């Protein structure tokens, strides 16, 4: 687990640390919402068939970037 979370969360953080934690959890929620919405975001072809492969290829990397951006914000603002 040290690779994904290299430090222990500090018990006391200032306002910037709390903001970093809130942004981190907000980005994780947004990434989860994107993943849940993947079937709805799939484009339809001319005959009405949805192309889920292209939606997965676009949405999953974007959700990963959003989640990692939230983790980076927490690292920068909270120092965790």
Biopython code that builds the backbone (N, CA, C, O; Angstrom):
import numpy as np
from Bio.PDB.StructureBuilder import StructureBuilder

atoms = [
    (1, "UNK", "N", (0.820, -1.201, 0.000)),
    (1, "UNK", "CA", (0.000, 0.000, 0.000)),
    (1, "UNK", "C", (0.862, 1.263, 0.000)),
    (1, "UNK", "O", (0.372, 2.350, -0.305)),
    (2, "UNK", "N", (2.146, 1.122, 0.342)),
    (2, "UNK", "CA", (3.002, 2.299, 0.394)),
    (2, "UNK", "C", (3.190, 2.940, -0.972)),
    (2, "UNK", "O", (3.469, 4.135, -1.060)),
    (3, "UNK", "N", (3.037, 2.152, -2.052)),
    (3, "UNK", "CA", (3.189, 2.727, -3.382)),
    (3, "UNK", "C", (2.055, 3.705, -3.680)),
    (3, "UNK", "O", (2.289, 4.778, -4.236)),
    (4, "UNK", "N", (0.825, 3.336, -3.308)),
    (4, "UNK", "CA", (-0.322, 4.197, -3.583)),
    (4, "UNK", "C", (-0.487, 5.291, -2.547)),
    (4, "UNK", "O", (-0.976, 6.376, -2.864)),
    (5, "UNK", "N", (-0.088, 5.024, -1.324)),
    (5, "UNK", "CA", (-0.246, 6.020, -0.253)),
    (5, "UNK", "C", (1.052, 6.045, 0.534)),
    (5, "UNK", "O", (1.155, 5.368, 1.558)),
    (6, "UNK", "N", (2.055, 6.811, 0.085)),
    (6, "UNK", "CA", (3.392, 6.707, 0.670)),
    (6, "UNK", "C", (3.529, 7.260, 2.080)),
    (6, "UNK", "O", (4.496, 6.928, 2.766)),
    (7, "UNK", "N", (2.619, 8.073, 2.528)),
    (7, "UNK", "CA", (2.724, 8.670, 3.859)),
    (7, "UNK", "C", (1.448, 8.435, 4.650)),
    (7, "UNK", "O", (0.380, 8.200, 4.084)),
    (8, "UNK", "N", (1.578, 8.501, 5.953)),
    (8, "UNK", "CA", (0.397, 8.434, 6.802)),
    (8, "UNK", "C", (-0.292, 9.799, 6.797)),
    (8, "UNK", "O", (0.376, 10.832, 6.809)),
    (9, "UNK", "N", (-1.624, 9.803, 6.778)),
    (9, "UNK", "CA", (-2.322, 11.087, 6.896)),
    (9, "UNK", "C", (-2.010, 11.737, 8.244)),
    (9, "UNK", "O", (-2.028, 11.081, 9.285)),
    (10, "UNK", "N", (-1.730, 13.005, 8.203)),
    (10, "UNK", "CA", (-1.425, 13.719, 9.436)),
    (10, "UNK", "C", (-2.709, 14.020, 10.192)),
    (10, "UNK", "O", (-3.715, 14.377, 9.579)),
    (11, "UNK", "N", (-2.693, 13.882, 11.513)),
    (11, "UNK", "CA", (-3.924, 14.132, 12.274)),
    (11, "UNK", "C", (-4.336, 15.600, 12.269)),
    (11, "UNK", "O", (-5.528, 15.906, 12.294)),
    (12, "UNK", "N", (-3.372, 16.503, 12.238)),
    (12, "UNK", "CA", (-3.717, 17.917, 12.228)),
    (12, "UNK", "C", (-3.149, 18.567, 10.969)),
    (12, "UNK", "O", (-1.950, 18.497, 10.698)),
    (13, "UNK", "N", (-4.025, 19.188, 10.223)),
    (13, "UNK", "CA", (-3.628, 19.931, 9.036)),
    (13, "UNK", "C", (-4.341, 21.277, 9.083)),
    (13, "UNK", "O", (-5.362, 21.433, 9.754)),
    (14, "UNK", "N", (-3.795, 22.229, 8.370)),
    (14, "UNK", "CA", (-4.408, 23.550, 8.326)),
    (14, "UNK", "C", (-5.514, 23.613, 7.290)),
    (14, "UNK", "O", (-6.007, 22.594, 6.807)),
    (15, "UNK", "N", (-5.884, 24.831, 6.967)),
    (15, "UNK", "CA", (-6.961, 25.044, 5.996)),
    (15, "UNK", "C", (-6.571, 24.530, 4.612)),
    (15, "UNK", "O", (-7.412, 23.981, 3.900)),
    (16, "UNK", "N", (-5.321, 24.698, 4.227)),
    (16, "UNK", "CA", (-4.881, 24.218, 2.917)),
    (16, "UNK", "C", (-4.906, 22.685, 2.870)),
    (16, "UNK", "O", (-5.241, 22.095, 1.843)),
    (17, "UNK", "N", (-4.554, 22.056, 3.974)),
    (17, "UNK", "CA", (-4.604, 20.601, 4.023)),
    (17, "UNK", "C", (-6.022, 20.080, 3.909)),
    (17, "UNK", "O", (-6.271, 19.092, 3.218)),
    (18, "UNK", "N", (-6.946, 20.733, 4.577)),
    (18, "UNK", "CA", (-8.353, 20.331, 4.463)),
    (18, "UNK", "C", (-8.861, 20.558, 3.049)),
    (18, "UNK", "O", (-9.618, 19.743, 2.521)),
    (19, "UNK", "N", (-8.451, 21.660, 2.433)),
    (19, "UNK", "CA", (-8.853, 21.927, 1.045)),
    (19, "UNK", "C", (-8.281, 20.851, 0.116)),
    (19, "UNK", "O", (-8.964, 20.407, -0.807)),
    (20, "UNK", "N", (-7.056, 20.437, 0.347)),
    (20, "UNK", "CA", (-6.459, 19.376, -0.452)),
    (20, "UNK", "C", (-7.207, 18.069, -0.308)),
    (20, "UNK", "O", (-7.412, 17.356, -1.290)),
    (21, "UNK", "N", (-7.618, 17.748, 0.911)),
    (21, "UNK", "CA", (-8.392, 16.522, 1.130)),
    (21, "UNK", "C", (-9.754, 16.594, 0.448)),
    (21, "UNK", "O", (-10.204, 15.624, -0.162)),
    (22, "UNK", "N", (-10.406, 17.747, 0.554)),
    (22, "UNK", "CA", (-11.724, 17.897, -0.085)),
    (22, "UNK", "C", (-11.600, 17.793, -1.602)),
    (22, "UNK", "O", (-12.422, 17.137, -2.242)),
    (23, "UNK", "N", (-10.593, 18.424, -2.184)),
    (23, "UNK", "CA", (-10.397, 18.335, -3.626)),
    (23, "UNK", "C", (-10.072, 16.905, -4.055)),
    (23, "UNK", "O", (-10.518, 16.449, -5.107)),
    (24, "UNK", "N", (-9.301, 16.212, -3.242)),
    (24, "UNK", "CA", (-8.966, 14.821, -3.543)),
    (24, "UNK", "C", (-10.223, 13.967, -3.580)),
    (24, "UNK", "O", (-10.433, 13.221, -4.536)),
    (25, "UNK", "N", (-11.053, 14.062, -2.567)),
    (25, "UNK", "CA", (-12.277, 13.259, -2.529)),
    (25, "UNK", "C", (-13.264, 13.692, -3.611)),
    (25, "UNK", "O", (-13.998, 12.861, -4.145)),
    (26, "UNK", "N", (-13.289, 14.974, -3.936)),
    (26, "UNK", "CA", (-14.168, 15.452, -5.005)),
    (26, "UNK", "C", (-13.727, 14.890, -6.350)),
    (26, "UNK", "O", (-14.561, 14.473, -7.153)),
    (27, "UNK", "N", (-12.431, 14.876, -6.598)),
    (27, "UNK", "CA", (-11.926, 14.318, -7.852)),
    (27, "UNK", "C", (-12.175, 12.814, -7.929)),
    (27, "UNK", "O", (-12.485, 12.294, -9.001)),
    (28, "UNK", "N", (-12.043, 12.110, -6.807)),
    (28, "UNK", "CA", (-12.335, 10.677, -6.810)),
    (28, "UNK", "C", (-13.811, 10.422, -7.087)),
    (28, "UNK", "O", (-14.155, 9.491, -7.816)),
    (29, "UNK", "N", (-14.676, 11.236, -6.515)),
    (29, "UNK", "CA", (-16.114, 11.085, -6.774)),
    (29, "UNK", "C", (-16.430, 11.382, -8.239)),
    (29, "UNK", "O", (-17.250, 10.694, -8.848)),
    (30, "UNK", "N", (-15.786, 12.397, -8.805)),
    (30, "UNK", "CA", (-16.004, 12.727, -10.217)),
    (30, "UNK", "C", (-15.508, 11.597, -11.114)),
    (30, "UNK", "O", (-16.154, 11.274, -12.111)),
    (31, "UNK", "N", (-14.380, 10.997, -10.775)),
    (31, "UNK", "CA", (-13.860, 9.880, -11.573)),
    (31, "UNK", "C", (-14.795, 8.680, -11.487)),
    (31, "UNK", "O", (-15.048, 8.019, -12.495)),
    (32, "UNK", "N", (-15.306, 8.394, -10.303)),
    (32, "UNK", "CA", (-16.247, 7.277, -10.153)),
    (32, "UNK", "C", (-17.530, 7.546, -10.937)),
    (32, "UNK", "O", (-18.084, 6.643, -11.563)),
    (33, "UNK", "N", (-17.990, 8.776, -10.898)),
    (33, "UNK", "CA", (-19.191, 9.132, -11.648)),
    (33, "UNK", "C", (-18.964, 8.986, -13.152)),
    (33, "UNK", "O", (-19.846, 8.518, -13.873)),
    (34, "UNK", "N", (-17.801, 9.381, -13.616)),
    (34, "UNK", "CA", (-17.473, 9.197, -15.034)),
    (34, "UNK", "C", (-17.494, 7.724, -15.416)),
    (34, "UNK", "O", (-18.022, 7.355, -16.465)),
    (35, "UNK", "N", (-16.919, 6.887, -14.562)),
    (35, "UNK", "CA", (-16.898, 5.456, -14.864)),
    (35, "UNK", "C", (-18.299, 4.865, -14.875)),
    (35, "UNK", "O", (-18.611, 4.008, -15.702)),
    (36, "UNK", "N", (-19.147, 5.325, -13.953)),
    (36, "UNK", "CA", (-20.521, 4.835, -13.921)),
    (36, "UNK", "C", (-21.333, 5.317, -15.118)),
    (36, "UNK", "O", (-22.277, 4.650, -15.542)),
    (37, "UNK", "N", (-20.968, 6.469, -15.659)),
    (37, "UNK", "CA", (-21.698, 7.043, -16.789)),
    (37, "UNK", "C", (-21.166, 6.571, -18.144)),
    (37, "UNK", "O", (-21.683, 6.987, -19.180)),
    (38, "UNK", "N", (-20.152, 5.717, -18.157)),
    (38, "UNK", "CA", (-19.544, 5.272, -19.410)),
    (38, "UNK", "C", (-20.564, 4.715, -20.406)),
    (38, "UNK", "O", (-20.503, 5.077, -21.581)),
    (39, "UNK", "N", (-21.500, 3.850, -19.993)),
    (39, "UNK", "CA", (-22.476, 3.360, -20.988)),
    (39, "UNK", "C", (-23.344, 4.477, -21.573)),
    (39, "UNK", "O", (-23.712, 4.422, -22.746)),
    (40, "UNK", "N", (-23.670, 5.476, -20.775)),
    (40, "UNK", "CA", (-24.495, 6.571, -21.276)),
    (40, "UNK", "C", (-23.714, 7.482, -22.220)),
    (40, "UNK", "O", (-24.304, 8.149, -23.069)),
    (41, "UNK", "N", (-22.398, 7.513, -22.077)),
    (41, "UNK", "CA", (-21.570, 8.379, -22.913)),
    (41, "UNK", "C", (-21.144, 7.709, -24.222)),
    (41, "UNK", "O", (-20.502, 8.341, -25.061)),
    (42, "UNK", "N", (-21.494, 6.449, -24.394)),
    (42, "UNK", "CA", (-21.103, 5.727, -25.606)),
    (42, "UNK", "C", (-21.837, 6.303, -26.814)),
    (42, "UNK", "O", (-23.055, 6.478, -26.774)),
    (43, "UNK", "N", (-21.112, 6.593, -27.878)),
    (43, "UNK", "CA", (-21.763, 7.142, -29.072)),
    (43, "UNK", "C", (-22.581, 6.078, -29.802)),
    (43, "UNK", "O", (-22.244, 4.894, -29.779)),
    (44, "UNK", "N", (-23.629, 6.506, -30.433)),
    (44, "UNK", "CA", (-24.459, 5.600, -31.233)),
    (44, "UNK", "C", (-24.039, 5.668, -32.695)),
    (44, "UNK", "O", (-23.663, 6.726, -33.200)),
    (45, "UNK", "N", (-24.107, 4.537, -33.357)),
    (45, "UNK", "CA", (-23.842, 4.516, -34.792)),
    (45, "UNK", "C", (-25.129, 4.877, -35.526)),
    (45, "UNK", "O", (-26.159, 5.135, -34.903)),
    (46, "UNK", "N", (-25.061, 4.893, -36.829)),
    (46, "UNK", "CA", (-26.221, 5.293, -37.633)),
    (46, "UNK", "C", (-27.411, 4.355, -37.446)),
    (46, "UNK", "O", (-28.560, 4.783, -37.550)),
    (47, "UNK", "N", (-27.143, 3.087, -37.171)),
    (47, "UNK", "CA", (-28.252, 2.145, -37.000)),
    (47, "UNK", "C", (-28.694, 2.008, -35.542)),
    (47, "UNK", "O", (-29.484, 1.119, -35.224)),
    (48, "UNK", "N", (-28.204, 2.864, -34.658)),
    (48, "UNK", "CA", (-28.655, 2.893, -33.266)),
    (48, "UNK", "C", (-27.881, 1.990, -32.327)),
    (48, "UNK", "O", (-28.231, 1.896, -31.150)),
    (49, "UNK", "N", (-26.842, 1.322, -32.805)),
    (49, "UNK", "CA", (-26.038, 0.452, -31.953)),
    (49, "UNK", "C", (-24.988, 1.300, -31.239)),
    (49, "UNK", "O", (-24.311, 2.118, -31.860)),
    (50, "UNK", "N", (-24.862, 1.096, -29.935)),
    (50, "UNK", "CA", (-23.870, 1.872, -29.170)),
    (50, "UNK", "C", (-22.488, 1.229, -29.278)),
    (50, "UNK", "O", (-22.347, 0.006, -29.267)),
    (51, "UNK", "N", (-21.477, 2.086, -29.382)),
    (51, "UNK", "CA", (-20.089, 1.643, -29.468)),
    (51, "UNK", "C", (-19.446, 1.828, -28.098)),
    (51, "UNK", "O", (-18.887, 2.883, -27.799)),
    (52, "UNK", "N", (-19.534, 0.786, -27.269)),
    (52, "UNK", "CA", (-19.014, 0.878, -25.907)),
    (52, "UNK", "C", (-17.498, 0.850, -25.859)),
    (52, "UNK", "O", (-16.900, 1.386, -24.927)),
    (53, "UNK", "N", (-16.874, 0.238, -26.840)),
    (53, "UNK", "CA", (-15.416, 0.166, -26.856)),
    (53, "UNK", "C", (-14.768, 1.530, -26.948)),
    (53, "UNK", "O", (-13.787, 1.797, -26.254)),
    (54, "UNK", "N", (-15.297, 2.395, -27.790)),
    (54, "UNK", "CA", (-14.712, 3.731, -27.908)),
    (54, "UNK", "C", (-14.993, 4.565, -26.670)),
    (54, "UNK", "O", (-14.165, 5.389, -26.285)),
    (55, "UNK", "N", (-16.146, 4.368, -26.037)),
    (55, "UNK", "CA", (-16.447, 5.107, -24.804)),
    (55, "UNK", "C", (-15.503, 4.688, -23.690)),
    (55, "UNK", "O", (-15.018, 5.531, -22.935)),
    (56, "UNK", "N", (-15.241, 3.400, -23.584)),
    (56, "UNK", "CA", (-14.316, 2.916, -22.552)),
    (56, "UNK", "C", (-12.908, 3.427, -22.821)),
    (56, "UNK", "O", (-12.196, 3.806, -21.891)),
    (57, "UNK", "N", (-12.503, 3.440, -24.084)),
    (57, "UNK", "CA", (-11.161, 3.889, -24.440)),
    (57, "UNK", "C", (-10.950, 5.372, -24.141)),
    (57, "UNK", "O", (-9.818, 5.799, -23.920)),
    (58, "UNK", "N", (-12.007, 6.146, -24.132)),
    (58, "UNK", "CA", (-11.892, 7.583, -23.863)),
    (58, "UNK", "C", (-12.137, 7.897, -22.393)),
    (58, "UNK", "O", (-11.378, 8.654, -21.787)),
    (59, "UNK", "N", (-13.182, 7.328, -21.818)),
    (59, "UNK", "CA", (-13.604, 7.706, -20.467)),
    (59, "UNK", "C", (-12.675, 7.155, -19.389)),
    (59, "UNK", "O", (-12.367, 7.870, -18.436)),
    (60, "UNK", "N", (-12.225, 5.921, -19.507)),
    (60, "UNK", "CA", (-11.402, 5.317, -18.454)),
    (60, "UNK", "C", (-10.073, 6.054, -18.273)),
    (60, "UNK", "O", (-9.720, 6.356, -17.133)),
    (61, "UNK", "N", (-9.316, 6.360, -19.330)),
    (61, "UNK", "CA", (-8.094, 7.139, -19.098)),
    (61, "UNK", "C", (-8.384, 8.540, -18.541)),
    (61, "UNK", "O", (-7.627, 9.048, -17.714)),
    (62, "UNK", "N", (-9.476, 9.158, -18.993)),
    (62, "UNK", "CA", (-9.816, 10.484, -18.477)),
    (62, "UNK", "C", (-10.168, 10.406, -16.993)),
    (62, "UNK", "O", (-9.775, 11.280, -16.221)),
    (63, "UNK", "N", (-10.903, 9.374, -16.589)),
    (63, "UNK", "CA", (-11.235, 9.196, -15.172)),
    (63, "UNK", "C", (-9.970, 8.955, -14.352)),
    (63, "UNK", "O", (-9.859, 9.444, -13.228)),
    (64, "UNK", "N", (-9.035, 8.219, -14.896)),
    (64, "UNK", "CA", (-7.770, 7.986, -14.205)),
    (64, "UNK", "C", (-6.992, 9.284, -14.028)),
    (64, "UNK", "O", (-6.408, 9.519, -12.971)),
    (65, "UNK", "N", (-6.982, 10.117, -15.044)),
    (65, "UNK", "CA", (-6.305, 11.417, -14.944)),
    (65, "UNK", "C", (-6.967, 12.294, -13.886)),
    (65, "UNK", "O", (-6.276, 12.968, -13.122)),
    (66, "UNK", "N", (-8.293, 12.293, -13.832)),
    (66, "UNK", "CA", (-9.016, 13.089, -12.824)),
    (66, "UNK", "C", (-8.678, 12.587, -11.430)),
    (66, "UNK", "O", (-8.432, 13.390, -10.530)),
    (67, "UNK", "N", (-8.662, 11.265, -11.234)),
    (67, "UNK", "CA", (-8.346, 10.706, -9.918)),
    (67, "UNK", "C", (-6.913, 11.029, -9.510)),
    (67, "UNK", "O", (-6.663, 11.388, -8.359)),
    (68, "UNK", "N", (-5.974, 10.906, -10.438)),
    (68, "UNK", "CA", (-4.574, 11.209, -10.123)),
    (68, "UNK", "C", (-4.354, 12.700, -9.902)),
    (68, "UNK", "O", (-3.498, 13.086, -9.106)),
    (69, "UNK", "N", (-5.109, 13.535, -10.593)),
    (69, "UNK", "CA", (-5.009, 14.981, -10.357)),
    (69, "UNK", "C", (-5.471, 15.310, -8.940)),
    (69, "UNK", "O", (-4.868, 16.143, -8.263)),
    (70, "UNK", "N", (-6.536, 14.655, -8.495)),
    (70, "UNK", "CA", (-6.991, 14.856, -7.117)),
    (70, "UNK", "C", (-5.953, 14.408, -6.116)),
    (70, "UNK", "O", (-5.747, 15.068, -5.098)),
    (71, "UNK", "N", (-5.292, 13.288, -6.393)),
    (71, "UNK", "CA", (-4.234, 12.805, -5.496)),
    (71, "UNK", "C", (-3.066, 13.783, -5.482)),
    (71, "UNK", "O", (-2.474, 14.037, -4.433)),
    (72, "UNK", "N", (-2.738, 14.327, -6.641)),
    (72, "UNK", "CA", (-1.662, 15.314, -6.702)),
    (72, "UNK", "C", (-1.995, 16.578, -5.946)),
    (72, "UNK", "O", (-1.136, 17.150, -5.275)),
    (73, "UNK", "N", (-3.239, 17.020, -6.047)),
    (73, "UNK", "CA", (-3.649, 18.209, -5.291)),
    (73, "UNK", "C", (-3.548, 17.961, -3.794)),
    (73, "UNK", "O", (-3.129, 18.838, -3.039)),
    (74, "UNK", "N", (-3.931, 16.770, -3.370)),
    (74, "UNK", "CA", (-3.810, 16.459, -1.941)),
    (74, "UNK", "C", (-2.345, 16.454, -1.520)),
    (74, "UNK", "O", (-2.005, 16.953, -0.447)),
    (75, "UNK", "N", (-1.495, 15.902, -2.343)),
    (75, "UNK", "CA", (-0.065, 15.859, -2.029)),
    (75, "UNK", "C", (0.506, 17.269, -1.929)),
    (75, "UNK", "O", (1.296, 17.567, -1.033)),
    (76, "UNK", "N", (0.102, 18.127, -2.852)),
    (76, "UNK", "CA", (0.639, 19.491, -2.856)),
    (76, "UNK", "C", (0.073, 20.317, -1.693)),
    (76, "UNK", "O", (0.823, 20.976, -0.973)),
    (77, "UNK", "N", (-1.249, 20.277, -1.516)),
    (77, "UNK", "CA", (-1.879, 21.155, -0.528)),
    (77, "UNK", "C", (-1.787, 20.623, 0.899)),
    (77, "UNK", "O", (-1.578, 21.400, 1.831)),
    (78, "UNK", "N", (-1.940, 19.310, 1.087)),
    (78, "UNK", "CA", (-1.933, 18.749, 2.431)),
    (78, "UNK", "C", (-0.576, 18.177, 2.826)),
    (78, "UNK", "O", (-0.319, 17.933, 4.005)),
    (79, "UNK", "N", (0.281, 17.967, 1.849)),
    (79, "UNK", "CA", (1.569, 17.379, 2.146)),
    (79, "UNK", "C", (1.476, 15.918, 2.525)),
    (79, "UNK", "O", (2.332, 15.414, 3.251)),
    (80, "UNK", "N", (0.461, 15.231, 2.052)),
    (80, "UNK", "CA", (0.249, 13.811, 2.372)),
    (80, "UNK", "C", (0.399, 12.976, 1.123)),
    (80, "UNK", "O", (0.259, 11.754, 1.176)),
]
sb = StructureBuilder()
sb.init_structure("model")
sb.init_model(0)
sb.init_chain("A")
sb.init_seg("    ")
for serial, (resi, resn, name, xyz) in enumerate(atoms, 1):
    if name == "N":
        sb.init_residue(resn, " ", resi, " ")
    sb.init_atom(name, np.array(xyz, "f"), 0.0, 1.0, " ", f" {name:<3s}", serial, name[0])
structure = sb.get_structure()
